[in-house]
Amino acid sequence: MLNWLRKGKGASGAPDWVLPVDERIYAIGDVHGRYDLLRDLVLRVVEDHQRRASDGRYSRIVFMGDYIDRGPQSREVLALLMALKDEPACPPVICLKGNHEAALLGFIDDPERGRRWLRFGGIQTLESYGLTAPGSDAEGAELEETALALRAAMGAQKDFLRDLPVAWRTGSLIFAHAGVDPRDPGGEDEEALLWGRSRFLKKGRVDGYQVVHGHYDAAEPVVTPGRICVDTGAYYSGRLTALRLDGGHAFVQAVGLGVASDAPGETPGDDGSERPILRAPA
């Protein structure tokens, strides 16, 4: 089920957000290993982009981080994101880093210090690469062995994650996984940008900016005058959300089951046929 929701003012009465007149942004929320939902949502975003191309706006897709963990298909999600840059039908893609990507890299670099990653979704990511997670009491050599195996299994995907930016800005809009520190919106404080360790939610806005973010899951997108959150808990809710910003704002959701399909790439088009682009990654 894929339908555009909510156009113009959001349920909270938030005003339309306006980009520079020549831009259109699609911002996609936290994926968390739901390749099935990601593939469907990207297809619908590409179709929407193609329908609107005649207005002359330059489109981009901004992914808001947390591509991995919790859901069952982290490897497939990363493969699709990396492939999009070579997909001619797709607008240019910007992938931001989330705290789960940072935690995975922390585990690879220092398995002992980064072992907490295993407790909040890393086990599912290891399984997506065909690896067995160490036991809860694992130490030293066993953790290092797991980290080495993950490095090898990820290959170029590991480098892809290392190179991800933590924020992106156009005009007065800032895109960052967990929002920004209201005291330093132009800074590079990764604690705030990736983990949300600031007064961002409490204050609710950043002076002079509007912020698009994920990280804080809710049943529906959260729209306020100062921020929009697009994390709708895809890995457990079966709803992955994209926000379209141009002359106003609207949302689209890919809606599936709360548990992902075991057969990636078999999701049909709206008419029951396989869509011609974005085949399942090998």
N, C-alpha and C positions, 0 to 999 in steps of 0.2 A: 504494500500500500504506500503510494507516494503522492502526496498532495501539498500544494502551496497553502499555507495557513497565514492568517493575520497580515493584512496589508495596512500601510499608513500607520496610524497611532496604535501602540500596543495596548494590552488590557489595562496597564497601569496609567494610561493617559500620557505616556512619554511622547514627546514631539518627534517628528521625522528627523532622522539624521541625514545630513547632506554631505556628500563627498565632493571633491573637485568635480566640475561639470563633465569632465571627460573620462571619469572612472566608474567602474562597477566592481564591487568586491563581494565574493562569496566566502564567508567564514564558516568553517566546519568544526564542530565540537569534538570532544574527547572520544576516540574510537575504541580504545582498550581491546584490541584483538578481535574486533567484530568485522572481519573482512567481508562477510556477507552483506552487512548493512553499508559498509563503505563503498563497495562496488556499485550497489544500487543507487546510492545517493550521488556519487560522482557522475554516473550516467545521467541522472535527472538534471544535475547542475549544468553539465555540458549541453544537454538539449535546451535548457532555458537560455544559456548563453548564445546558442546558435539562433534561437528565435528572436533575440533582442539585438543581434549584431548590427542591424541596419541603423540603430540610433547613434553609432559612431563612438560609443563609450569603449574604453580600454578595460577589459575584464581581467581579473586575477582571482585565483582561489587561494585563500589563506587557511592552512590547517593549524589548529590551535594547540597541538601537542598531545601527549599521552596516547600514542598510537599502540602501545604495547601493554602487556600484563592483563591479568584478570580474565579476559576473553580467550578463546582457544586458538586464535589464528594470527598471532603477532608477526610471525615470519611472513605470512602472505600479505598482511597489511603493509609492511615495510617494502616488500617487493613491488606492490602496486604503486605506492607513493613514489618510489624511485623510477618506475616506468612512465609515470605521467609526463615527465619532462620531454619524452620522445613521442608522445601521443599528439599527432597533428590536430585532432579535433578539440583538444583540451586547452583552455586558457593557461597562461603561465601560472606556475604553482609556487607558493612560498610555504615552506614547512617550518613551524616554530618548534622549539624544544619544550617539553613538559617535564615535570618533576620525575615521572617514571622513566623517561629516557636518561635523565641525569642519574637516577638511582642505579639503573643497569650499568651505565658506564662506571659508576663508583664501584660496583661489585667487580667488574672486569679488572679495574686498575688496582683494587685492594680488597680481595675477597673477604678478609677477616673484618675489616672496618665496614665494608659495604654489605654485609650479610643480611641486614634488615630488609634489603630488597626482596629477598625470598619470601618474606612474610606478607607482602602486600601486592602479590601478583606475579612475582618472578617465577614461581613454580610453573604456572601455565605457559609463560614465555619459553622456559627451558623445554617443556614438552612439545611446543610448536616446532622446535629445532630437533626433535627426536632425542632429547637428553633427559636423563633421570635426575631429579632434584636430590641433593644431599639431605640426610636426615636432619631433624631439628637440633640435634646435639653435635652435628658435624663441626670439625675444627680444622685449622691449619691445612694439612696436605689435601684433605678431601675437598675443602672449599677451593683451594688453588687448582686442583684437577678439574673441578666443574667450571671454573672461570676460564681455564685454558681451552676446554672443549667448546665453551660458548664462543670464545674469540674465533676459533677455527670455523665453527658452524656458521657464524654470522658473515664472515668474509667482508665484502664491501658494505654491507648494511651497518656494520660497526662504525666505519668511517663516515657514512651518511649521518649517523646520529651525532658524531663528534662535531660535525660541521654545521649543525643546525643553529640558527640565530635564536636568541632568547626573546626578541621583540621586533616589531616592524611598525613603522609609522607612515601615514600619508595625511597631509594636511593636519587637522587637529585630532585625528583618530589614531589611537595607539592600540595595537594588537599584541597581547601577551598572554601566556597560558593562565596565570593566576592573578592577573591584574598588575598594578604598579604601586609603588610607594607614593602616596599623595605628597610626601615631603620632598620627593626627588623624582618627578616623572620622567626626566631626561636621563636618569642614571642607568647603570647596568647592575643594579643590586639583584643578584640571582636568587637570593632568599625571598625577595618580594615577587619577582617575575615568575619564578618556577614553583615556589612553595606557598606563596600567599602570606608570608610572615611580615605583615605590615598592617596599618590601620585602614587599608583600602576598603574592605567591606563595611566596616563600621562607619567610615566617613561617607561612603556611597558615591563619591565623585572625586575627580582630580581637577583642580582649578585650571581652566583653559583647554582642557582636553575632554574627549569622550573615549571610553575604553571598551574594547571587545575582548572577551576572555572566556575561558572554560574553568575547569578545576573544581568548581563548586556545583555538584550535580543537583538537579531539581527535576520535578516531573515535567515541567515545561520551561522554555526559555524565559529568562528573567530580563525584563525591559524596564529601565529607569531613565531619567533624563541624562544621567552621567555614565551609565554602563549598560552593556548587554552581555549576559552570560548564555553561552550556547551549549553547555554540558547538560545533556538530558539522560545521563547514566546508561549509555548504550549497552554496556556489557550485561546489565541485569534487566533493563527495562525493554530492550528490543527497539529503542527509538534513538536514531542518530540524526542530529539536527544541523542544518545549514542556514545561515543568515544571509540574505541578499541585501546589500546596501547600494543604492544608486540615488534616484530622486527621493526615495523613501526607504522603507524597510519591509521585508517579508521573510517568512521562514518556510523551509521545506523539510520534511522528515522522511527518512526511510524507516519503515515500521516492519518489524519481523517478530520472531519469537524471542522470549527472554533467554533462550539457550540457542546458540548459533548452530547452523547446519553443519553436519560433518562432511558435506560435499561442496567445497568451494568451487565457484565458477559455474554452478548449475542453476543459478537464479535466473528465471526467464524474464523476458521483456513484458510489457503490459499486455501484449496480445498472446503471450504464451511462448513466444519464440526467443531464441538467444539473440541478444543485441550484438551488433557487428563490431563493437570496439571494446577495449578493456577486457580481454580474455583473462582467464585465471593464470596467475604466474606459475612457472614451473617449480 
